[in-house]
Amino acid sequence: MPRYLLFPGRHHLLTRFQAEYLRRLATDSGDTATAGGGGGDSDGGGVTVVWAVTSANHENTRRNPVPYHRREAAIERFSVLTGLRSVVVPVFDTAETDRFAEVTLKNVAAATGRELTPADTVVACSTPEVAAMYERLGFTIAGVEAEVEPTPARPWDVLLRLAAGDPAWRELAHPATVDVYRRYRLDDLVRAVVNDPVVGDEGGLTATRDYRTYAEAFADAAQRKWSAVREHVRPGRIVDVGCGAGAVLELADREPALRESDLIGVEVARHLFEECVHKKAQGFFTNPNVFFYRRNVLGGAVFAPRSVDTTLTFALTHEIWSYGDRMASLRRFVQAIYDHTVPGGVWINSDVCGPDGRDRTVRLRLSTEDGTNPARPRTDLASLPPEEVAAYVGGLSTRARLDQFAVDYRFPLTYRPAVDASGAVVEMTLGDAMDFLTRKDYTDNWLSETREQFCGLEYADWKALLADVGFEVDPASGPTRNDWIVTNRLAPVAGLSTPDGRALDWPVTHVFLVARRPVNT
């Protein structure tokens, strides 16, 4: 007769079926008088349900929208309402492993002191792959939804109904879940996260991005970024959208003139958001009014209308363009910034920029001597480990790298060989040429970088967009060229000319925008 029912799962939503199933299983397996929640430790008799809540360190992602502490609250409420005695154990996310069952059992032992064995425990699990892991260890399996015909709605199916706006989810979900969701507005959270058009299942913009290198790059550039924007920052409520690991806010925190300001970081990537929270917990900030939100600004308004004095964005708008619906998404973002800005407030944006006249045709001469020149580009890089991708692309010549870029780039890219015996000269639009040249050296994040478009807008487009939304463009705004990139990355391996061979200077690469909401709006 088992003393424990081990119930592993993410448990974002609990169902009425689970309540009846677990209550029946606990009653059939043990003493009905002691299976309920009334008093005593499990060692005193009866059956205890051990809820192993997996991915407990994940939240705000499509796979794991609800934070662990809310899941735990719903489980405890569920246990009271059903009369089940429960123990809830968090299990942090692990890399995919065929020893997941052992990892879960060790977590239970560490958290509760209970060593669950096949002699005293039945595992309740409806996922065949996971159930098989426990079977190999000798545990008896109770299949929950998997052993019933017709198969009842599984918790994740009910959650997707909620996300789709189907009110029937409340009839399928257990009242404990409905209660906790209502009190903490988790139904709104689930809809926003699951239906998010930009963020992936694991809470990032792309599964191939190495966030460690991104965080290091943000930190290295923070002082330069802050120096460029400091004079334009209006004290009050200061928001850094896409704050990365919070490096710029650390510098703002040290400004005596901003000591009465609220400093708010908004970050969508789970890895970077968690680093922000960790920094705050470790005392990196002296201002008590430093806050971090994990939000995607395209999922809806983050701040109330006319509530923000300064908004900062660095290297963000091209990602909104690239991972969203290009101009439509970017316009929604700019409108959201305008709406939450107080009259007289400011939005400061620094990002990459397309060259003026980006659609005109140019000739691009690329080196064939700085690497290998395969007969054709590879089409299987997505199946390789990141380090192999970096090594392969890094070994290509600049000319061969263009061919590989055209295969992996998620936007249309066309070019044709010019009349040149070496094959080193191609004709293409200036915007496409600069999109390749400004990305060709990002081999460590190649498959991530090739999902983004740097040159979607030129400066004239930016001015028109800002004016159309209602912003006034400050004279401090303008396009710039990063001469370090030209000297070190472009000029040594590439040359730019008109189709008739007349040499062209390298165009602008970045834009700096100071946009103010008029005082009288």
ZAMARGU-4260 file (C-alpha; in steps of 0.2 Angstrom, whole numbers, plus 5000, padded with zeros to 4 digits):
<rodrens>
0) 5000/5000/5000 | 5009/5016/4994 | 5011/5031/5006 | 5015/5043/4992 | 5009/5049/4976
5) 5022/5057/4966 | 5014/5069/4954 | 5028/5078/4943 | 5023/5091/4930 | 5023/5110/4927
10) 5006/5112/4935 | 5002/5129/4928 | 4984/5124/4928 | 4974/5111/4939 | 4958/5103/4932
15) 4943/5096/4940 | 4947/5079/4932 | 4964/5079/4942 | 4954/5082/4958 | 4943/5067/4956
20) 4957/5056/4949 | 4969/5060/4963 | 4956/5059/4977 | 4950/5042/4970 | 4968/5036/4969
25) 4972/5042/4986 | 4956/5034/4993 | 4959/5017/4984 | 4977/5017/4989 | 4976/5020/5008
30) 4965/5024/5023 | 4951/5035/5018 | 4951/5043/5035 | 4969/5049/5034 | 4970/5053/5016
35) 4963/5070/5018 | 4971/5086/5024 | 4967/5084/5042 | 4983/5085/5053 | 4998/5075/5056
40) 5014/5071/5046 | 5013/5058/5032 | 5023/5046/5043 | 5007/5045/5054 | 4997/5036/5040
45) 4987/5040/5025 | 4993/5045/5008 | 5003/5061/5003 | 5003/5068/4986 | 5020/5075/4982
50) 5019/5088/4969 | 5035/5090/4959 | 5033/5106/4951 | 5045/5106/4936 | 5053/5122/4927
55) 5050/5131/4944 | 5063/5144/4940 | 5054/5149/4924 | 5040/5161/4921 | 5033/5172/4908
60) 5038/5161/4894 | 5026/5151/4882 | 5030/5135/4890 | 5030/5141/4907 | 5019/5157/4909
65) 5014/5156/4927 | 5028/5159/4941 | 5031/5145/4953 | 5024/5154/4969 | 5007/5156/4960
70) 5007/5138/4955 | 5011/5133/4973 | 4997/5144/4980 | 4985/5135/4968 | 4991/5118/4973
75) 4989/5122/4991 | 4972/5129/4988 | 4967/5113/4978 | 4973/5102/4992 | 4962/5111/5005
80) 4947/5110/4994 | 4949/5092/4989 | 4954/5085/5006 | 4971/5079/5000 | 4987/5081/5010
85) 5000/5088/4999 | 5019/5092/4999 | 5025/5104/4985 | 5043/5103/4979 | 5051/5115/4966
90) 5061/5107/4953 | 5072/5119/4943 | 5074/5117/4924 | 5087/5105/4918 | 5095/5102/4901
95) 5086/5087/4892 | 5092/5071/4900 | 5086/5053/4902 | 5090/5054/4920 | 5076/5067/4924
100) 5067/5055/4935 | 5082/5053/4946 | 5084/5072/4946 | 5066/5074/4952 | 5068/5061/4966
105) 5084/5069/4972 | 5075/5086/4973 | 5061/5079/4983 | 5074/5071/4995 | 5083/5087/4997
110) 5068/5098/5000 | 5058/5086/5011 | 5069/5073/5018 | 5058/5059/5010 | 5067/5046/5000
115) 5053/5040/4988 | 5055/5022/4982 | 5045/5010/4972 | 5040/5001/4988 | 5031/5016/4995
120) 5027/5027/4980 | 5015/5027/4965 | 5020/5040/4951 | 5005/5049/4943 | 5010/5054/4926
125) 5001/5056/4909 | 5017/5059/4898 | 5023/5043/4891 | 5041/5048/4889 | 5042/5054/4907
130) 5032/5039/4914 | 5044/5027/4905 | 5059/5035/4915 | 5050/5031/4932 | 5045/5013/4926
135) 5064/5009/4922 | 5067/5013/4941 | 5054/5001/4946 | 5039/5013/4950 | 5021/5009/4947
140) 5013/5022/4935 | 4996/5029/4937 | 4992/5036/4920 | 4980/5050/4925 | 4972/5057/4908
145) 4982/5044/4898 | 4972/5029/4906 | 4955/5036/4903 | 4944/5035/4887 | 4939/5046/4880
150) 4954/5056/4885 | 4949/5071/4896 | 4956/5088/4893 | 4974/5089/4899 | 4979/5105/4909
155) 4989/5112/4895 | 4974/5110/4883 | 4963/5120/4896 | 4977/5133/4897 | 4977/5135/4878
160) 4958/5137/4879 | 4960/5151/4891 | 4973/5159/4880 | 4962/5158/4865 | 4948/5167/4874
165) 4937/5151/4876 | 4926/5154/4893 | 4924/5135/4894 | 4941/5134/4902 | 4933/5139/4919
170) 4922/5124/4918 | 4937/5112/4915 | 4949/5120/4927 | 4948/5117/4946 | 4940/5131/4957
175) 4957/5133/4965 | 4965/5138/4949 | 4951/5149/4944 | 4952/5158/4961 | 4971/5161/4961
180) 4970/5166/4942 | 4956/5178/4946 | 4964/5186/4962 | 4981/5188/4953 | 4975/5192/4936
185) 4985/5177/4929 | 4972/5174/4915 | 4978/5191/4908 | 4996/5186/4910 | 4993/5169/4901
190) 4984/5177/4887 | 4998/5190/4884 | 5012/5177/4885 | 5005/5163/4876 | 4999/5174/4861
195) 5015/5185/4861 | 5020/5186/4842 | 5038/5190/4846 | 5045/5180/4861 | 5049/5161/4859
200) 5045/5146/4870 | 5059/5149/4881 | 5057/5167/4884 | 5070/5174/4872 | 5069/5182/4854
205) 5078/5167/4847 | 5084/5150/4853 | 5101/5152/4845 | 5106/5168/4854 | 5121/5167/4867
210) 5114/5179/4880 | 5131/5178/4890 | 5140/5187/4876 | 5126/5199/4874 | 5126/5204/4892
215) 5145/5206/4891 | 5143/5218/4876 | 5130/5228/4884 | 5141/5230/4900 | 5156/5235/4889
220) 5146/5248/4880 | 5136/5255/4895 | 5147/5270/4899 | 5148/5276/4881 | 5129/5274/4879
225) 5126/5284/4896 | 5138/5298/4891 | 5128/5300/4874 | 5111/5301/4882 | 5114/5309/4900
230) 5111/5327/4895 | 5094/5323/4887 | 5087/5313/4902 | 5073/5321/4911 | 5072/5317/4929
235) 5056/5308/4936 | 5051/5291/4930 | 5065/5284/4919 | 5062/5268/4909 | 5075/5258/4900
240) 5066/5247/4888 | 5076/5232/4883 | 5088/5235/4897 | 5098/5220/4895 | 5107/5216/4911
245) 5104/5233/4918 | 5121/5241/4915 | 5115/5258/4909 | 5103/5259/4924 | 5118/5255/4936
250) 5126/5271/4929 | 5110/5281/4931 | 5109/5275/4949 | 5125/5284/4952 | 5119/5301/4946
255) 5116/5313/4961 | 5104/5323/4951 | 5093/5307/4948 | 5092/5301/4966 | 5074/5306/4968
260) 5069/5297/4951 | 5062/5280/4948 | 5073/5269/4938 | 5064/5255/4929 | 5071/5242/4918
265) 5060/5232/4905 | 5067/5216/4898 | 5059/5202/4888 | 5073/5190/4887 | 5072/5178/4903
270) 5091/5176/4904 | 5094/5195/4905 | 5079/5199/4916 | 5085/5186/4929 | 5102/5194/4929
275) 5094/5211/4933 | 5084/5204/4947 | 5100/5195/4954 | 5110/5212/4953 | 5096/5221/4963
280) 5096/5207/4976 | 5115/5208/4977 | 5115/5227/4981 | 5121/5234/4965 | 5109/5249/4966
285) 5108/5262/4980 | 5092/5270/4974 | 5077/5260/4983 | 5066/5264/4968 | 5074/5253/4955
290) 5062/5241/4948 | 5062/5227/4934 | 5048/5221/4923 | 5048/5206/4912 | 5037/5212/4898
295) 5036/5212/4879 | 5030/5230/4875 | 5022/5224/4859 | 5010/5213/4870 | 5001/5228/4876
300) 5004/5244/4887 | 5017/5242/4900 | 5014/5259/4908 | 4999/5271/4911 | 4997/5285/4898
305) 5007/5300/4902 | 5017/5292/4916 | 5035/5291/4910 | 5047/5306/4909 | 5061/5298/4900
310) 5062/5282/4889 | 5078/5275/4884 | 5080/5261/4870 | 5097/5255/4864 | 5099/5243/4850
315) 5081/5238/4852 | 5070/5245/4838 | 5079/5235/4824 | 5074/5219/4834 | 5055/5225/4835
320) 5056/5227/4816 | 5065/5211/4813 | 5055/5199/4825 | 5038/5208/4823 | 5029/5213/4808
325) 5042/5226/4802 | 5034/5244/4800 | 5017/5239/4808 | 5026/5232/4824 | 5038/5247/4825
330) 5024/5259/4823 | 5014/5251/4837 | 5030/5252/4848 | 5033/5270/4844 | 5014/5274/4847
335) 5015/5265/4864 | 5031/5275/4869 | 5022/5291/4864 | 5006/5287/4874 | 5016/5283/4890
340) 5027/5299/4889 | 5022/5314/4899 | 5019/5330/4889 | 5037/5338/4888 | 5044/5320/4891
345) 5058/5312/4880 | 5061/5296/4871 | 5080/5293/4867 | 5084/5280/4854 | 5101/5273/4849
350) 5101/5260/4836 | 5108/5254/4819 | 5102/5263/4804 | 5100/5260/4785 | 5110/5271/4773
355) 5102/5285/4764 | 5096/5279/4747 | 5097/5261/4753 | 5087/5254/4738 | 5100/5260/4725
360) 5111/5248/4716 | 5130/5247/4720 | 5145/5236/4717 | 5153/5227/4731 | 5170/5220/4730
365) 5174/5207/4743 | 5190/5198/4747 | 5192/5180/4742 | 5209/5178/4750 | 5204/5179/4769
370) 5197/5162/4770 | 5190/5147/4761 | 5179/5147/4746 | 5168/5132/4745 | 5159/5128/4729
375) 5142/5131/4737 | 5135/5137/4754 | 5129/5125/4767 | 5111/5123/4771 | 5112/5113/4787
380) 5120/5125/4799 | 5104/5125/4810 | 5107/5107/4814 | 5125/5110/4820 | 5131/5115/4838
385) 5134/5134/4840 | 5153/5132/4841 | 5153/5122/4825 | 5143/5135/4816 | 5155/5149/4822
390) 5170/5139/4817 | 5164/5135/4799 | 5157/5153/4796 | 5173/5161/4803 | 5184/5151/4791
395) 5175/5157/4776 | 5182/5171/4765 | 5172/5187/4765 | 5165/5183/4748 | 5160/5165/4753
400) 5152/5172/4769 | 5140/5183/4758 | 5134/5167/4749 | 5132/5159/4766 | 5123/5174/4773
405) 5111/5174/4759 | 5106/5156/4763 | 5103/5159/4782 | 5096/5177/4781 | 5077/5177/4785
410) 5074/5192/4774 | 5075/5193/4755 | 5092/5196/4748 | 5097/5196/4730 | 5114/5200/4721
415) 5122/5195/4705 | 5140/5193/4700 | 5147/5208/4691 | 5158/5207/4676 | 5174/5202/4685
420) 5185/5187/4682 | 5188/5183/4700 | 5170/5183/4705 | 5174/5194/4719 | 5162/5208/4714
425) 5143/5208/4715 | 5129/5220/4712 | 5116/5223/4725 | 5106/5236/4734 | 5116/5247/4746
430) 5104/5242/4760 | 5107/5224/4757 | 5126/5227/4756 | 5127/5235/4773 | 5116/5223/4781
435) 5128/5209/4776 | 5144/5219/4780 | 5138/5225/4797 | 5134/5207/4802 | 5147/5197/4793
440) 5159/5196/4808 | 5146/5190/4821 | 5150/5172/4819 | 5147/5167/4838 | 5129/5172/4835
445) 5127/5169/4817 | 5110/5160/4816 | 5103/5173/4828 | 5110/5188/4819 | 5104/5182/4802
450) 5087/5183/4809 | 5088/5202/4810 | 5088/5217/4798 | 5098/5232/4802 | 5094/5243/4787
455) 5076/5242/4786 | 5074/5261/4789 | 5085/5276/4784 | 5085/5292/4794 | 5072/5301/4783
460) 5060/5286/4787 | 5063/5288/4806 | 5059/5307/4805 | 5043/5304/4795 | 5038/5290/4808
465) 5041/5301/4823 | 5032/5316/4816 | 5017/5305/4811 | 5015/5298/4828 | 5016/5316/4836
470) 5034/5317/4842 | 5045/5332/4839 | 5063/5328/4833 | 5076/5337/4844 | 5091/5345/4834
475) 5103/5333/4843 | 5096/5319/4833 | 5104/5312/4817 | 5113/5298/4808 | 5131/5293/4812
480) 5144/5282/4805 | 5154/5270/4816 | 5172/5274/4809 | 5179/5260/4820 | 5169/5247/4810
485) 5174/5255/4794 | 5192/5255/4798 | 5193/5238/4806 | 5179/5228/4798 | 5174/5235/4781
490) 5189/5243/4772 | 5201/5229/4774 | 5190/5216/4765 | 5178/5226/4755 | 5175/5241/4743
495) 5160/5250/4738 | 5157/5258/4721 | 5143/5263/4709 | 5139/5251/4695 | 5150/5261/4683
500) 5165/5259/4695 | 5165/5276/4703 | 5171/5273/4721 | 5159/5277/4735 | 5162/5282/4753
505) 5155/5271/4767 | 5138/5276/4772 | 5130/5279/4789 | 5128/5264/4801 | 5119/5271/4816
510) 5105/5283/4821 | 5103/5294/4837 | 5086/5300/4840 | 5079/5312/4854 | 5061/5313/4852
515) 5050/5324/4863 | 5032/5324/4866 | 5025/5342/4864 | 5021/5351/4880 | 5003/5355/4874
520) 4998/5338/4870
</rodrens>
